[in-house]
């Protein structure tokens, strides 16, 4: 089964196309070891790494052994921009901040090398990264900025960053919550509030694009299925996600909260990612959804 492109006379936004076809965002999150935020005022180019102030910093990140995603972020204080390193740990994240100063390369290298402050998933400051890069995609610019403005009013206690492209613009507004490291799609301020407050809400898992500790694709969908079963108990503990168990490429084993789950994830619908607001959605990128066809806890077969 596949989803057809818009007709040639249609020029619709990619988020409207995704919503009209109920496209599942599962598996589209970033699978990374480290998120780096570099505070730089808008406007940001597409891709953001071409910004004059980021070119050398991208090279520093690429030279490291970790899987790093560098994002631009709107400064909280224009007079004192920072580089902030957010590193995934077994039960939360490590955080390091440095002033960019006159030597941004040194600041980033030092921040990446520092051990940093450990932030437990269930305690301390909550951080939300909302994609608002309109130069990359209109949907993120419009939907993301609206969400960021609402959160700034309704959840002033939350550390909020407007950031550059995190992928999945067709699922706008999108965000990443930290220190849990989950990425979210089709967001509303109440849904973000449920994540921040750890309130179990029916259907919340369907908003989850993936957890940053699992590779993009079926691994993130399998981990999300466990999150859907046990809720926020899936966070705050050391997790492992292993794809291709027993030489079966569709079988994923997820261990969380001292429990092990076997999840079978198969390729689903073909879903093109259309060019936003372009006639017929062209050029479109090929893609597909992932379907959980079986899930059981070890020792409890269906």
Helices and strands as residue ranges (DSSP letters): H 14-20, E 34-39, G 48-50, H 55-62, E 68-73, E 82-89, E 92-99, H 104-113, E 117-120, E 127-131, H 138-139, I 140-144, H 145-154, E 159-163, G 169-171, E 175-178, E 182-184, H 189-197, G 204-207, E 208-211, H 218-230, G 231-234, E 240-243, G 245-247, E 251-256, E 259-270, G 279-281, E 288-297
